[in-house]
Amino acid sequence: MLHYAVVFFVIALIAAVLGFGGIAAGAAGIAKILFFVFVVLAVGSFLVGALKRG
């Protein structure tokens, strides 16, 4: 999931450089959502792993 967030971030950067503001904003929004979903799932996974061991 983090990979997809980075891909959308790169797309947003390229679109912004080429002047496509709407596409850049959309891709950046998608990247932001995917990144936060990744963070929530990663923290949840770490917590479940820690509770199973302890």
C-alpha positions, 0 to 999 in steps of 0.5 A: 500500500505504501508503494501505491502511495509513492506512485501516486505522489510521483504522478502528482509531482509530474503532473504539477510540473507539467501544469496539470493542477487538477490531476496533481491535486487528485493524485496527491489526495489519493496518495495522502489517503493511501499513506494514512491507511497504510499507517493505521494498518501498520500500527494495528499490525504492530499492536496485534503482534505485540499483544500476541507475544506478551 
